[in-house]
């Protein structure tokens, strides 16, 4: 296992449409492109901020690690993916945060074309949705992967937490829990237990480690966040 450490320093980030940024690209490997809502695709690089309506594309054998703001949720974008990111208000019912059905909630939505993304949420994250033409999946905490193919068939693997999946063709909602797999298509939603090989696919290649420090004289408490990559 190989480790590479890097401290977070947002003050030094180059500006890419920084007004109300939605997130930052932490790292890229291979052919990764980014476009603002009103511009053409251009090569992406680490430490590049993006905002509402940004589009992300990865080529063959290419990937990117994105961090959403302000809660530091991670998006691990796999090869040959294309999606758009938006911050919206919508009506969801999530047991993890106690929202009642019909209440407007702010969420970050990934509008998937052909794509595979692993999502890692913090405990205090705003919900994240993965959506395509047939399915909307919502989570407020935990770790899961979402994949959409050319036919808008969506496949989900939940490693931690719960995922609420709404299937538009059948107008049904199913809750998928840790260790389960779900496939949503025109026929509805099929849920099964995921095997070990499938769950291994949900692992994030970048992780964070929090180290706590206490000053014995002043009793001041400080937490330092360190990022590391695993291969």
C-alpha positions, 0 to 999 in steps of 0.5 A: 500500500502506498501513501501520499500526504498533502495538507489542505490549503484552500487559500492558495487555490486558483480561481475557476468561477469562484463565485459561490463555488460548489467544490474543488477538484483535488486531483486528476489522473489522465484525461479529465475535462471540466466545463462551467455552465456557460463554457466549453470543456477544457483540461482540468487540474488539481486545486481547480474550483468549480461552481453551479452547473459544472460538467465533468468528463473523464477519459479511458483509464482516467479518474478524478477526485472532487471535494464538495463544499462546504462539508468536504464530501468526496466524489471519486470519479471513475474512468469514462464518466460524464455528469453535471453538478448542480445545487438545488432545492427539492422535496425529499424524505430522508430518515437519516436527517429526519426531514418530513415528506414534502419539505424543501431540502437543499441537495447536491445533484449529480446528473449522470449520463454514462458515469460511475462515481463513488460518493463519500459523505460526512455526518453533517453533509447536505444530501447528495443525489445521483440522477438519470432519466429513470432514477433518483437516488438520495443519501445524507450520510455514508458511502455508496457508488452510483453507475449509469449506462447508456440505457439509463440503467442505474446500479448502486452499491452501499458500503455505509449508511442508507440510500433512498432510490426513486424509480420514475417508470414504476413510481416506487421508492426503495431504501437500500442499506449497507452491504446491499446492491440495487439495480433500477431500470424500466422494470423497477428496482431489484435489491440484493446482497452485494458480494465482497468483490462488488463492495471493494469497488466502493472504496475511495482511493483518497481518504482523510485522517483527523489528528487531534492535538491538545495544548497541555497549558491552555487546554486548547483543542485543535484538529488537523485533517490529513489526506492520503491516497491508497493504491 
